[in-house]
Amino acid sequence: MKRKKTPLYAFGKVVAQPVVWPFIPYTVKNWENIPQDRNFILCANHLAISDPLRLASIEKRQIFFLSKAELFQNKPLAWLLRSLGCIPVQRGRGDVGAIDHAGEVLRRGDIVGIFIEGTRSRSGELGQPKAGAVMLAHQHQVPILPVCITPVGSKLPKLFHRVVISYGKLIEPQELGIHEGKGAEYRNASRLVMGEISKLRERDLKEMNG
């Protein structure tokens, strides 16, 4: 059963979003690829701290983002993030608790948001993909929605820079090529997802450059 939005998230969608949107402008492509009636893992590249705000403003349902555990060390910030449904994850440690929490979100039919590189890109280029998203997709048999965030007129966007957000086609779990749950399978599946994100970026850059 899908969960209702957390109170602060719902407040943000109704009250804060109209105020914030002019300061984090974006253009959306392939909006129709977003599933309306099923759970999935939203898997995007990561360039700026405003990326989650943009993605959340587009999706009607709440996205439960995996966020680095370091952000939760500050108590007021930790309260804010948890109130917005964020899930703390210890990067590079195989955080079983975070994986279980994300799995619970998927089981009840909601959306998990994961930045596939595990951190923001400092160069503006796509980084090496991590395996967390494909592991969750395989374990819970849910699809991945690849999303590419591309800055307009700049290689690396600042907080308020205009971007293009493109949604790819759903990648069903059986398309990931994971059969035995081995490390090589997860790595190959992660590269497959990143490949789809890369294709979206190449298309958008080509259109921007005429």
Rosetta constraint file for C-alpha pairs under 8 A:
AtomPair CA 1 CA 108 HARMONIC 4.75 0.50
AtomPair CA 1 CA 109 HARMONIC 5.97 0.50
AtomPair CA 2 CA 108 HARMONIC 5.25 0.50
AtomPair CA 2 CA 109 HARMONIC 4.99 0.50
AtomPair CA 2 CA 110 HARMONIC 5.69 0.50
AtomPair CA 3 CA 108 HARMONIC 7.07 0.50
AtomPair CA 3 CA 109 HARMONIC 7.83 0.50
AtomPair CA 3 CA 110 HARMONIC 6.96 0.50
AtomPair CA 5 CA 9 HARMONIC 6.11 0.50
AtomPair CA 5 CA 10 HARMONIC 5.59 0.50
AtomPair CA 5 CA 61 HARMONIC 7.40 0.50
AtomPair CA 5 CA 62 HARMONIC 5.78 0.50
AtomPair CA 6 CA 10 HARMONIC 6.14 0.50
AtomPair CA 6 CA 83 HARMONIC 6.62 0.50
AtomPair CA 6 CA 84 HARMONIC 6.46 0.50
AtomPair CA 6 CA 85 HARMONIC 6.76 0.50
AtomPair CA 7 CA 11 HARMONIC 6.12 0.50
AtomPair CA 7 CA 83 HARMONIC 7.51 0.50
AtomPair CA 8 CA 12 HARMONIC 6.13 0.50
AtomPair CA 8 CA 83 HARMONIC 5.98 0.50
AtomPair CA 8 CA 84 HARMONIC 5.99 0.50
AtomPair CA 9 CA 13 HARMONIC 6.30 0.50
AtomPair CA 9 CA 62 HARMONIC 7.39 0.50
AtomPair CA 9 CA 83 HARMONIC 7.25 0.50
AtomPair CA 9 CA 84 HARMONIC 5.12 0.50
AtomPair CA 9 CA 85 HARMONIC 7.66 0.50
AtomPair CA 10 CA 14 HARMONIC 6.40 0.50
AtomPair CA 11 CA 15 HARMONIC 5.70 0.50
AtomPair CA 11 CA 16 HARMONIC 7.02 0.50
AtomPair CA 12 CA 16 HARMONIC 4.51 0.50
AtomPair CA 12 CA 17 HARMONIC 5.82 0.50
AtomPair CA 13 CA 17 HARMONIC 5.21 0.50
AtomPair CA 13 CA 57 HARMONIC 6.88 0.50
AtomPair CA 14 CA 18 HARMONIC 7.53 0.50
AtomPair CA 15 CA 19 HARMONIC 7.38 0.50
AtomPair CA 16 CA 20 HARMONIC 6.04 0.50
AtomPair CA 17 CA 21 HARMONIC 5.72 0.50
AtomPair CA 17 CA 57 HARMONIC 6.72 0.50
AtomPair CA 18 CA 22 HARMONIC 7.57 0.50
AtomPair CA 20 CA 24 HARMONIC 6.73 0.50
AtomPair CA 21 CA 25 HARMONIC 6.10 0.50
AtomPair CA 21 CA 54 HARMONIC 7.96 0.50
AtomPair CA 23 CA 160 HARMONIC 5.61 0.50
AtomPair CA 24 CA 50 HARMONIC 7.20 0.50
AtomPair CA 24 CA 54 HARMONIC 7.07 0.50
AtomPair CA 24 CA 159 HARMONIC 7.26 0.50
AtomPair CA 24 CA 160 HARMONIC 4.75 0.50
AtomPair CA 24 CA 161 HARMONIC 6.49 0.50
AtomPair CA 24 CA 162 HARMONIC 6.58 0.50
AtomPair CA 25 CA 160 HARMONIC 7.09 0.50
AtomPair CA 25 CA 161 HARMONIC 6.90 0.50
AtomPair CA 25 CA 162 HARMONIC 4.87 0.50
AtomPair CA 25 CA 163 HARMONIC 6.79 0.50
AtomPair CA 26 CA 54 HARMONIC 7.45 0.50
AtomPair CA 26 CA 162 HARMONIC 5.25 0.50
AtomPair CA 26 CA 163 HARMONIC 4.80 0.50
AtomPair CA 26 CA 164 HARMONIC 5.56 0.50
AtomPair CA 26 CA 165 HARMONIC 6.84 0.50
AtomPair CA 27 CA 162 HARMONIC 7.85 0.50
AtomPair CA 27 CA 163 HARMONIC 6.42 0.50
AtomPair CA 27 CA 164 HARMONIC 4.76 0.50
AtomPair CA 27 CA 165 HARMONIC 6.07 0.50
AtomPair CA 28 CA 164 HARMONIC 5.96 0.50
AtomPair CA 28 CA 165 HARMONIC 4.90 0.50
AtomPair CA 28 CA 166 HARMONIC 5.91 0.50
AtomPair CA 28 CA 167 HARMONIC 7.98 0.50
AtomPair CA 29 CA 164 HARMONIC 7.36 0.50
AtomPair CA 29 CA 165 HARMONIC 6.16 0.50
AtomPair CA 29 CA 166 HARMONIC 4.60 0.50
AtomPair CA 29 CA 167 HARMONIC 6.32 0.50
AtomPair CA 30 CA 166 HARMONIC 6.08 0.50
AtomPair CA 30 CA 167 HARMONIC 5.33 0.50
AtomPair CA 30 CA 168 HARMONIC 7.07 0.50
AtomPair CA 31 CA 166 HARMONIC 7.67 0.50
AtomPair CA 31 CA 167 HARMONIC 6.40 0.50
AtomPair CA 33 CA 167 HARMONIC 6.17 0.50
AtomPair CA 33 CA 168 HARMONIC 6.50 0.50
AtomPair CA 33 CA 169 HARMONIC 5.91 0.50
AtomPair CA 33 CA 170 HARMONIC 7.22 0.50
AtomPair CA 34 CA 145 HARMONIC 7.53 0.50
AtomPair CA 34 CA 167 HARMONIC 7.16 0.50
AtomPair CA 35 CA 39 HARMONIC 7.90 0.50
AtomPair CA 35 CA 40 HARMONIC 7.95 0.50
AtomPair CA 38 CA 109 HARMONIC 6.27 0.50
AtomPair CA 38 CA 110 HARMONIC 7.52 0.50
AtomPair CA 39 CA 106 HARMONIC 6.03 0.50
AtomPair CA 39 CA 109 HARMONIC 4.63 0.50
AtomPair CA 39 CA 110 HARMONIC 4.98 0.50
AtomPair CA 39 CA 111 HARMONIC 5.43 0.50
AtomPair CA 39 CA 142 HARMONIC 6.81 0.50
AtomPair CA 39 CA 143 HARMONIC 7.81 0.50
AtomPair CA 40 CA 106 HARMONIC 7.06 0.50
AtomPair CA 40 CA 109 HARMONIC 8.00 0.50
AtomPair CA 40 CA 110 HARMONIC 7.17 0.50
AtomPair CA 40 CA 111 HARMONIC 5.34 0.50
AtomPair CA 40 CA 112 HARMONIC 6.71 0.50
AtomPair CA 40 CA 142 HARMONIC 5.54 0.50
AtomPair CA 40 CA 143 HARMONIC 5.19 0.50
AtomPair CA 40 CA 144 HARMONIC 5.77 0.50
AtomPair CA 40 CA 145 HARMONIC 6.88 0.50
AtomPair CA 41 CA 111 HARMONIC 5.86 0.50
AtomPair CA 41 CA 112 HARMONIC 4.92 0.50
AtomPair CA 41 CA 113 HARMONIC 5.87 0.50
AtomPair CA 41 CA 114 HARMONIC 7.13 0.50
AtomPair CA 41 CA 133 HARMONIC 7.05 0.50
AtomPair CA 41 CA 137 HARMONIC 7.18 0.50
AtomPair CA 41 CA 142 HARMONIC 7.22 0.50
AtomPair CA 41 CA 143 HARMONIC 6.36 0.50
AtomPair CA 41 CA 144 HARMONIC 4.73 0.50
AtomPair CA 41 CA 145 HARMONIC 6.03 0.50
AtomPair CA 42 CA 111 HARMONIC 7.00 0.50
AtomPair CA 42 CA 112 HARMONIC 6.13 0.50
AtomPair CA 42 CA 113 HARMONIC 4.73 0.50
AtomPair CA 42 CA 114 HARMONIC 6.18 0.50
AtomPair CA 42 CA 144 HARMONIC 6.01 0.50
AtomPair CA 42 CA 145 HARMONIC 4.89 0.50
AtomPair CA 42 CA 146 HARMONIC 6.39 0.50
AtomPair CA 42 CA 147 HARMONIC 7.08 0.50
AtomPair CA 43 CA 113 HARMONIC 6.16 0.50
AtomPair CA 43 CA 114 HARMONIC 5.06 0.50
AtomPair CA 43 CA 115 HARMONIC 5.72 0.50
AtomPair CA 43 CA 116 HARMONIC 5.93 0.50
AtomPair CA 43 CA 133 HARMONIC 7.11 0.50
AtomPair CA 43 CA 144 HARMONIC 6.52 0.50
AtomPair CA 43 CA 145 HARMONIC 5.86 0.50
AtomPair CA 43 CA 146 HARMONIC 5.03 0.50
AtomPair CA 43 CA 147 HARMONIC 5.92 0.50
AtomPair CA 44 CA 113 HARMONIC 7.97 0.50
AtomPair CA 44 CA 114 HARMONIC 6.59 0.50
AtomPair CA 44 CA 115 HARMONIC 4.97 0.50
AtomPair CA 44 CA 116 HARMONIC 5.93 0.50
AtomPair CA 44 CA 146 HARMONIC 5.97 0.50
AtomPair CA 44 CA 147 HARMONIC 4.56 0.50
AtomPair CA 44 CA 148 HARMONIC 5.66 0.50
AtomPair CA 44 CA 149 HARMONIC 7.18 0.50
AtomPair CA 44 CA 197 HARMONIC 7.38 0.50
AtomPair CA 45 CA 115 HARMONIC 5.45 0.50
AtomPair CA 45 CA 116 HARMONIC 5.93 0.50
AtomPair CA 45 CA 117 HARMONIC 6.48 0.50
AtomPair CA 45 CA 120 HARMONIC 7.91 0.50
AtomPair CA 45 CA 126 HARMONIC 6.92 0.50
AtomPair CA 45 CA 147 HARMONIC 7.09 0.50
AtomPair CA 45 CA 148 HARMONIC 5.92 0.50
AtomPair CA 45 CA 149 HARMONIC 6.36 0.50
AtomPair CA 45 CA 197 HARMONIC 7.57 0.50
AtomPair CA 46 CA 51 HARMONIC 6.75 0.50
AtomPair CA 46 CA 115 HARMONIC 5.88 0.50
AtomPair CA 46 CA 116 HARMONIC 7.80 0.50
AtomPair CA 46 CA 117 HARMONIC 7.19 0.50
AtomPair CA 46 CA 119 HARMONIC 6.71 0.50
AtomPair CA 46 CA 120 HARMONIC 4.85 0.50
AtomPair CA 46 CA 121 HARMONIC 6.17 0.50
AtomPair CA 46 CA 149 HARMONIC 7.25 0.50
AtomPair CA 47 CA 51 HARMONIC 7.02 0.50
AtomPair CA 47 CA 120 HARMONIC 5.10 0.50
AtomPair CA 47 CA 121 HARMONIC 5.35 0.50
AtomPair CA 47 CA 122 HARMONIC 7.46 0.50
AtomPair CA 47 CA 124 HARMONIC 6.44 0.50
AtomPair CA 47 CA 149 HARMONIC 7.55 0.50
AtomPair CA 47 CA 156 HARMONIC 6.83 0.50
AtomPair CA 47 CA 157 HARMONIC 6.77 0.50
AtomPair CA 48 CA 120 HARMONIC 6.57 0.50
AtomPair CA 48 CA 157 HARMONIC 6.61 0.50
AtomPair CA 48 CA 158 HARMONIC 6.54 0.50
AtomPair CA 48 CA 159 HARMONIC 5.92 0.50
AtomPair CA 49 CA 120 HARMONIC 7.95 0.50
AtomPair CA 49 CA 159 HARMONIC 6.56 0.50
AtomPair CA 50 CA 54 HARMONIC 6.43 0.50
AtomPair CA 50 CA 159 HARMONIC 5.83 0.50
AtomPair CA 50 CA 160 HARMONIC 7.57 0.50
AtomPair CA 51 CA 55 HARMONIC 6.27 0.50
AtomPair CA 51 CA 149 HARMONIC 7.97 0.50
AtomPair CA 52 CA 56 HARMONIC 5.91 0.50
AtomPair CA 52 CA 65 HARMONIC 7.81 0.50
AtomPair CA 53 CA 57 HARMONIC 6.08 0.50
AtomPair CA 54 CA 58 HARMONIC 6.54 0.50
AtomPair CA 55 CA 59 HARMONIC 6.46 0.50
AtomPair CA 56 CA 60 HARMONIC 7.72 0.50
AtomPair CA 56 CA 62 HARMONIC 6.95 0.50
AtomPair CA 56 CA 63 HARMONIC 6.37 0.50
AtomPair CA 59 CA 63 HARMONIC 7.59 0.50
AtomPair CA 61 CA 110 HARMONIC 7.94 0.50
AtomPair CA 61 CA 111 HARMONIC 7.75 0.50
AtomPair CA 62 CA 110 HARMONIC 7.53 0.50
AtomPair CA 62 CA 111 HARMONIC 6.89 0.50
AtomPair CA 63 CA 85 HARMONIC 7.69 0.50
AtomPair CA 63 CA 110 HARMONIC 7.47 0.50
AtomPair CA 63 CA 111 HARMONIC 5.11 0.50
AtomPair CA 63 CA 112 HARMONIC 5.68 0.50
AtomPair CA 63 CA 113 HARMONIC 5.85 0.50
AtomPair CA 64 CA 84 HARMONIC 7.84 0.50
AtomPair CA 64 CA 85 HARMONIC 5.25 0.50
AtomPair CA 64 CA 86 HARMONIC 5.43 0.50
AtomPair CA 64 CA 87 HARMONIC 6.88 0.50
AtomPair CA 64 CA 102 HARMONIC 7.94 0.50
AtomPair CA 64 CA 105 HARMONIC 7.61 0.50
AtomPair CA 64 CA 110 HARMONIC 7.95 0.50
AtomPair CA 64 CA 111 HARMONIC 6.13 0.50
AtomPair CA 64 CA 112 HARMONIC 4.81 0.50
AtomPair CA 64 CA 113 HARMONIC 5.69 0.50
AtomPair CA 65 CA 85 HARMONIC 7.08 0.50
AtomPair CA 65 CA 86 HARMONIC 4.92 0.50
AtomPair CA 65 CA 87 HARMONIC 6.07 0.50
AtomPair CA 65 CA 112 HARMONIC 5.76 0.50
AtomPair CA 65 CA 113 HARMONIC 4.28 0.50
AtomPair CA 65 CA 114 HARMONIC 6.02 0.50
AtomPair CA 66 CA 86 HARMONIC 5.87 0.50
AtomPair CA 66 CA 87 HARMONIC 4.71 0.50
AtomPair CA 66 CA 88 HARMONIC 6.00 0.50
AtomPair CA 66 CA 89 HARMONIC 6.34 0.50
AtomPair CA 66 CA 98 HARMONIC 7.85 0.50
AtomPair CA 66 CA 102 HARMONIC 7.85 0.50
AtomPair CA 66 CA 112 HARMONIC 7.40 0.50
AtomPair CA 66 CA 113 HARMONIC 6.24 0.50
AtomPair CA 66 CA 114 HARMONIC 5.69 0.50
AtomPair CA 66 CA 115 HARMONIC 7.87 0.50
AtomPair CA 67 CA 71 HARMONIC 7.51 0.50
AtomPair CA 67 CA 86 HARMONIC 6.22 0.50
AtomPair CA 67 CA 87 HARMONIC 5.79 0.50
AtomPair CA 67 CA 88 HARMONIC 5.05 0.50
AtomPair CA 67 CA 89 HARMONIC 5.94 0.50
AtomPair CA 68 CA 72 HARMONIC 7.80 0.50
AtomPair CA 68 CA 88 HARMONIC 5.60 0.50
AtomPair CA 68 CA 89 HARMONIC 5.15 0.50
AtomPair CA 68 CA 90 HARMONIC 6.21 0.50
AtomPair CA 68 CA 91 HARMONIC 6.56 0.50
AtomPair CA 69 CA 73 HARMONIC 7.27 0.50
AtomPair CA 69 CA 88 HARMONIC 4.65 0.50
AtomPair CA 69 CA 89 HARMONIC 5.02 0.50
AtomPair CA 69 CA 90 HARMONIC 5.36 0.50
AtomPair CA 69 CA 91 HARMONIC 7.61 0.50
AtomPair CA 70 CA 90 HARMONIC 7.97 0.50
AtomPair CA 71 CA 77 HARMONIC 7.01 0.50
AtomPair CA 71 CA 78 HARMONIC 6.72 0.50
AtomPair CA 72 CA 77 HARMONIC 6.36 0.50
AtomPair CA 72 CA 78 HARMONIC 4.23 0.50
AtomPair CA 72 CA 79 HARMONIC 7.97 0.50
AtomPair CA 72 CA 81 HARMONIC 7.63 0.50
AtomPair CA 72 CA 88 HARMONIC 7.07 0.50
AtomPair CA 73 CA 77 HARMONIC 7.89 0.50
AtomPair CA 73 CA 78 HARMONIC 6.69 0.50
AtomPair CA 74 CA 78 HARMONIC 5.84 0.50
AtomPair CA 75 CA 79 HARMONIC 6.14 0.50
AtomPair CA 76 CA 80 HARMONIC 6.33 0.50
AtomPair CA 77 CA 81 HARMONIC 6.11 0.50
AtomPair CA 78 CA 82 HARMONIC 6.06 0.50
AtomPair CA 79 CA 83 HARMONIC 6.00 0.50
AtomPair CA 80 CA 84 HARMONIC 6.31 0.50
AtomPair CA 81 CA 85 HARMONIC 6.45 0.50
AtomPair CA 81 CA 86 HARMONIC 5.29 0.50
AtomPair CA 82 CA 86 HARMONIC 5.17 0.50
AtomPair CA 82 CA 87 HARMONIC 7.00 0.50
AtomPair CA 87 CA 98 HARMONIC 6.54 0.50
AtomPair CA 87 CA 101 HARMONIC 7.30 0.50
AtomPair CA 87 CA 102 HARMONIC 7.40 0.50
AtomPair CA 88 CA 98 HARMONIC 6.44 0.50
AtomPair CA 89 CA 95 HARMONIC 6.18 0.50
AtomPair CA 89 CA 97 HARMONIC 7.97 0.50
AtomPair CA 89 CA 98 HARMONIC 5.34 0.50
AtomPair CA 90 CA 94 HARMONIC 7.40 0.50
AtomPair CA 90 CA 95 HARMONIC 5.62 0.50
AtomPair CA 90 CA 98 HARMONIC 7.87 0.50
AtomPair CA 91 CA 95 HARMONIC 7.31 0.50
AtomPair CA 91 CA 118 HARMONIC 7.30 0.50
AtomPair CA 95 CA 99 HARMONIC 6.37 0.50
AtomPair CA 96 CA 100 HARMONIC 6.05 0.50
AtomPair CA 97 CA 101 HARMONIC 6.15 0.50
AtomPair CA 98 CA 102 HARMONIC 6.12 0.50
AtomPair CA 99 CA 103 HARMONIC 6.06 0.50
AtomPair CA 99 CA 136 HARMONIC 7.32 0.50
AtomPair CA 100 CA 104 HARMONIC 6.24 0.50
AtomPair CA 101 CA 105 HARMONIC 6.52 0.50
AtomPair CA 102 CA 106 HARMONIC 6.41 0.50
AtomPair CA 102 CA 112 HARMONIC 6.53 0.50
AtomPair CA 102 CA 136 HARMONIC 7.93 0.50
AtomPair CA 103 CA 107 HARMONIC 6.08 0.50
AtomPair CA 103 CA 136 HARMONIC 6.94 0.50
AtomPair CA 103 CA 140 HARMONIC 6.96 0.50
AtomPair CA 104 CA 108 HARMONIC 6.44 0.50
AtomPair CA 105 CA 109 HARMONIC 6.72 0.50
AtomPair CA 105 CA 110 HARMONIC 5.51 0.50
AtomPair CA 105 CA 111 HARMONIC 6.90 0.50
AtomPair CA 105 CA 112 HARMONIC 6.90 0.50
AtomPair CA 106 CA 110 HARMONIC 5.22 0.50
AtomPair CA 106 CA 111 HARMONIC 6.31 0.50
AtomPair CA 106 CA 112 HARMONIC 6.84 0.50
AtomPair CA 106 CA 140 HARMONIC 7.44 0.50
AtomPair CA 106 CA 142 HARMONIC 7.85 0.50
AtomPair CA 107 CA 140 HARMONIC 7.52 0.50
AtomPair CA 114 CA 118 HARMONIC 7.83 0.50
AtomPair CA 114 CA 133 HARMONIC 6.59 0.50
AtomPair CA 115 CA 119 HARMONIC 7.02 0.50
AtomPair CA 116 CA 129 HARMONIC 5.28 0.50
AtomPair CA 116 CA 130 HARMONIC 5.65 0.50
AtomPair CA 116 CA 131 HARMONIC 7.75 0.50
AtomPair CA 116 CA 132 HARMONIC 7.75 0.50
AtomPair CA 116 CA 133 HARMONIC 6.93 0.50
AtomPair CA 116 CA 194 HARMONIC 7.68 0.50
AtomPair CA 117 CA 121 HARMONIC 7.85 0.50
AtomPair CA 117 CA 126 HARMONIC 7.85 0.50
AtomPair CA 117 CA 127 HARMONIC 5.78 0.50
AtomPair CA 117 CA 128 HARMONIC 5.73 0.50
AtomPair CA 117 CA 129 HARMONIC 4.62 0.50
AtomPair CA 117 CA 130 HARMONIC 5.60 0.50
AtomPair CA 118 CA 129 HARMONIC 7.50 0.50
AtomPair CA 118 CA 130 HARMONIC 6.42 0.50
AtomPair CA 121 CA 125 HARMONIC 6.51 0.50
AtomPair CA 121 CA 126 HARMONIC 6.90 0.50
AtomPair CA 121 CA 127 HARMONIC 6.60 0.50
AtomPair CA 122 CA 156 HARMONIC 7.76 0.50
AtomPair CA 123 CA 155 HARMONIC 7.78 0.50
AtomPair CA 123 CA 156 HARMONIC 6.64 0.50
AtomPair CA 124 CA 155 HARMONIC 5.50 0.50
AtomPair CA 124 CA 156 HARMONIC 4.58 0.50
AtomPair CA 124 CA 157 HARMONIC 7.79 0.50
AtomPair CA 125 CA 155 HARMONIC 7.88 0.50
AtomPair CA 126 CA 198 HARMONIC 7.54 0.50
AtomPair CA 129 CA 190 HARMONIC 5.81 0.50
AtomPair CA 129 CA 191 HARMONIC 6.49 0.50
AtomPair CA 129 CA 194 HARMONIC 6.45 0.50
AtomPair CA 130 CA 187 HARMONIC 7.70 0.50
AtomPair CA 130 CA 190 HARMONIC 6.48 0.50
AtomPair CA 131 CA 135 HARMONIC 6.09 0.50
AtomPair CA 131 CA 186 HARMONIC 5.83 0.50
AtomPair CA 131 CA 187 HARMONIC 6.28 0.50
AtomPair CA 131 CA 189 HARMONIC 7.89 0.50
AtomPair CA 131 CA 190 HARMONIC 5.66 0.50
AtomPair CA 132 CA 136 HARMONIC 6.28 0.50
AtomPair CA 133 CA 137 HARMONIC 6.18 0.50
AtomPair CA 133 CA 144 HARMONIC 7.76 0.50
AtomPair CA 133 CA 190 HARMONIC 7.70 0.50
AtomPair CA 134 CA 138 HARMONIC 6.04 0.50
AtomPair CA 134 CA 144 HARMONIC 7.80 0.50
AtomPair CA 134 CA 176 HARMONIC 7.58 0.50
AtomPair CA 134 CA 186 HARMONIC 6.46 0.50
AtomPair CA 134 CA 189 HARMONIC 6.44 0.50
AtomPair CA 134 CA 190 HARMONIC 6.21 0.50
AtomPair CA 135 CA 139 HARMONIC 6.05 0.50
AtomPair CA 135 CA 181 HARMONIC 8.00 0.50
AtomPair CA 135 CA 186 HARMONIC 6.70 0.50
AtomPair CA 136 CA 140 HARMONIC 5.95 0.50
AtomPair CA 136 CA 141 HARMONIC 7.80 0.50
AtomPair CA 136 CA 142 HARMONIC 7.86 0.50
AtomPair CA 137 CA 141 HARMONIC 5.27 0.50
AtomPair CA 137 CA 142 HARMONIC 4.92 0.50
AtomPair CA 137 CA 143 HARMONIC 6.08 0.50
AtomPair CA 137 CA 144 HARMONIC 6.77 0.50
AtomPair CA 137 CA 173 HARMONIC 5.92 0.50
AtomPair CA 138 CA 142 HARMONIC 7.05 0.50
AtomPair CA 138 CA 173 HARMONIC 5.78 0.50
AtomPair CA 138 CA 178 HARMONIC 6.97 0.50
AtomPair CA 141 CA 173 HARMONIC 5.56 0.50
AtomPair CA 142 CA 172 HARMONIC 6.78 0.50
AtomPair CA 142 CA 173 HARMONIC 5.91 0.50
AtomPair CA 143 CA 170 HARMONIC 6.16 0.50
AtomPair CA 143 CA 171 HARMONIC 5.37 0.50
AtomPair CA 143 CA 172 HARMONIC 4.34 0.50
AtomPair CA 143 CA 173 HARMONIC 5.35 0.50
AtomPair CA 144 CA 170 HARMONIC 5.71 0.50
AtomPair CA 144 CA 171 HARMONIC 5.08 0.50
AtomPair CA 144 CA 172 HARMONIC 6.55 0.50
AtomPair CA 144 CA 173 HARMONIC 7.50 0.50
AtomPair CA 145 CA 167 HARMONIC 7.19 0.50
AtomPair CA 145 CA 168 HARMONIC 6.48 0.50
AtomPair CA 145 CA 169 HARMONIC 6.52 0.50
AtomPair CA 145 CA 170 HARMONIC 4.78 0.50
AtomPair CA 145 CA 171 HARMONIC 6.32 0.50
AtomPair CA 146 CA 167 HARMONIC 6.21 0.50
AtomPair CA 146 CA 168 HARMONIC 5.27 0.50
AtomPair CA 146 CA 169 HARMONIC 7.04 0.50
AtomPair CA 146 CA 170 HARMONIC 7.00 0.50
AtomPair CA 146 CA 171 HARMONIC 7.69 0.50
AtomPair CA 146 CA 193 HARMONIC 6.58 0.50
AtomPair CA 146 CA 194 HARMONIC 7.86 0.50
AtomPair CA 146 CA 196 HARMONIC 6.60 0.50
AtomPair CA 146 CA 197 HARMONIC 5.81 0.50
AtomPair CA 147 CA 165 HARMONIC 6.96 0.50
AtomPair CA 147 CA 166 HARMONIC 5.67 0.50
AtomPair CA 147 CA 167 HARMONIC 4.70 0.50
AtomPair CA 147 CA 168 HARMONIC 6.02 0.50
AtomPair CA 147 CA 197 HARMONIC 6.01 0.50
AtomPair CA 147 CA 200 HARMONIC 7.84 0.50
AtomPair CA 148 CA 164 HARMONIC 7.93 0.50
AtomPair CA 148 CA 165 HARMONIC 5.73 0.50
AtomPair CA 148 CA 166 HARMONIC 5.26 0.50
AtomPair CA 148 CA 167 HARMONIC 6.70 0.50
AtomPair CA 148 CA 197 HARMONIC 5.31 0.50
AtomPair CA 148 CA 198 HARMONIC 7.51 0.50
AtomPair CA 148 CA 200 HARMONIC 6.14 0.50
AtomPair CA 148 CA 201 HARMONIC 6.17 0.50
AtomPair CA 149 CA 163 HARMONIC 6.48 0.50
AtomPair CA 149 CA 164 HARMONIC 5.80 0.50
AtomPair CA 149 CA 165 HARMONIC 4.69 0.50
AtomPair CA 149 CA 166 HARMONIC 6.66 0.50
AtomPair CA 149 CA 201 HARMONIC 7.58 0.50
AtomPair CA 150 CA 163 HARMONIC 5.39 0.50
AtomPair CA 150 CA 164 HARMONIC 5.16 0.50
AtomPair CA 150 CA 165 HARMONIC 6.50 0.50
AtomPair CA 150 CA 201 HARMONIC 6.39 0.50
AtomPair CA 150 CA 204 HARMONIC 7.42 0.50
AtomPair CA 150 CA 205 HARMONIC 7.78 0.50
AtomPair CA 151 CA 155 HARMONIC 6.36 0.50
AtomPair CA 151 CA 156 HARMONIC 6.53 0.50
AtomPair CA 151 CA 157 HARMONIC 5.56 0.50
AtomPair CA 151 CA 161 HARMONIC 7.05 0.50
AtomPair CA 151 CA 162 HARMONIC 6.17 0.50
AtomPair CA 151 CA 163 HARMONIC 4.20 0.50
AtomPair CA 151 CA 164 HARMONIC 6.28 0.50
AtomPair CA 152 CA 157 HARMONIC 7.93 0.50
AtomPair CA 152 CA 161 HARMONIC 7.59 0.50
AtomPair CA 152 CA 162 HARMONIC 5.76 0.50
AtomPair CA 152 CA 163 HARMONIC 5.22 0.50
AtomPair CA 152 CA 164 HARMONIC 6.84 0.50
AtomPair CA 152 CA 208 HARMONIC 7.62 0.50
AtomPair CA 157 CA 161 HARMONIC 5.28 0.50
AtomPair CA 157 CA 162 HARMONIC 7.56 0.50
AtomPair CA 157 CA 163 HARMONIC 7.69 0.50
AtomPair CA 164 CA 204 HARMONIC 7.66 0.50
AtomPair CA 166 CA 200 HARMONIC 6.59 0.50
AtomPair CA 167 CA 200 HARMONIC 7.86 0.50
AtomPair CA 168 CA 196 HARMONIC 7.18 0.50
AtomPair CA 168 CA 197 HARMONIC 7.45 0.50
AtomPair CA 168 CA 200 HARMONIC 7.04 0.50
AtomPair CA 171 CA 175 HARMONIC 6.35 0.50
AtomPair CA 171 CA 176 HARMONIC 7.44 0.50
AtomPair CA 171 CA 193 HARMONIC 7.89 0.50
AtomPair CA 172 CA 176 HARMONIC 7.19 0.50
AtomPair CA 173 CA 177 HARMONIC 8.00 0.50
AtomPair CA 174 CA 178 HARMONIC 7.30 0.50
AtomPair CA 176 CA 189 HARMONIC 5.09 0.50
AtomPair CA 176 CA 192 HARMONIC 7.37 0.50
AtomPair CA 177 CA 185 HARMONIC 6.72 0.50
AtomPair CA 177 CA 188 HARMONIC 7.97 0.50
AtomPair CA 177 CA 189 HARMONIC 6.56 0.50
AtomPair CA 178 CA 182 HARMONIC 7.71 0.50
AtomPair CA 178 CA 185 HARMONIC 5.37 0.50
AtomPair CA 178 CA 186 HARMONIC 6.74 0.50
AtomPair CA 178 CA 189 HARMONIC 7.20 0.50
AtomPair CA 179 CA 185 HARMONIC 7.68 0.50
AtomPair CA 180 CA 185 HARMONIC 7.82 0.50
AtomPair CA 181 CA 185 HARMONIC 6.51 0.50
AtomPair CA 181 CA 186 HARMONIC 6.95 0.50
AtomPair CA 182 CA 186 HARMONIC 6.48 0.50
AtomPair CA 183 CA 187 HARMONIC 6.19 0.50
AtomPair CA 184 CA 188 HARMONIC 6.12 0.50
AtomPair CA 185 CA 189 HARMONIC 6.06 0.50
AtomPair CA 186 CA 190 HARMONIC 6.07 0.50
AtomPair CA 187 CA 191 HARMONIC 6.29 0.50
AtomPair CA 188 CA 192 HARMONIC 6.22 0.50
AtomPair CA 189 CA 193 HARMONIC 6.40 0.50
AtomPair CA 190 CA 194 HARMONIC 6.20 0.50
AtomPair CA 191 CA 195 HARMONIC 5.88 0.50
AtomPair CA 192 CA 196 HARMONIC 6.54 0.50
AtomPair CA 193 CA 197 HARMONIC 6.52 0.50
AtomPair CA 194 CA 198 HARMONIC 6.05 0.50
AtomPair CA 195 CA 199 HARMONIC 6.24 0.50
AtomPair CA 196 CA 200 HARMONIC 6.47 0.50
AtomPair CA 197 CA 201 HARMONIC 6.39 0.50
AtomPair CA 198 CA 202 HARMONIC 6.18 0.50
AtomPair CA 199 CA 203 HARMONIC 6.22 0.50
AtomPair CA 200 CA 204 HARMONIC 6.21 0.50
AtomPair CA 201 CA 205 HARMONIC 6.01 0.50
AtomPair CA 202 CA 206 HARMONIC 6.08 0.50
AtomPair CA 203 CA 207 HARMONIC 6.29 0.50
AtomPair CA 204 CA 208 HARMONIC 6.15 0.50
AtomPair CA 205 CA 209 HARMONIC 6.13 0.50
AtomPair CA 206 CA 210 HARMONIC 6.23 0.50
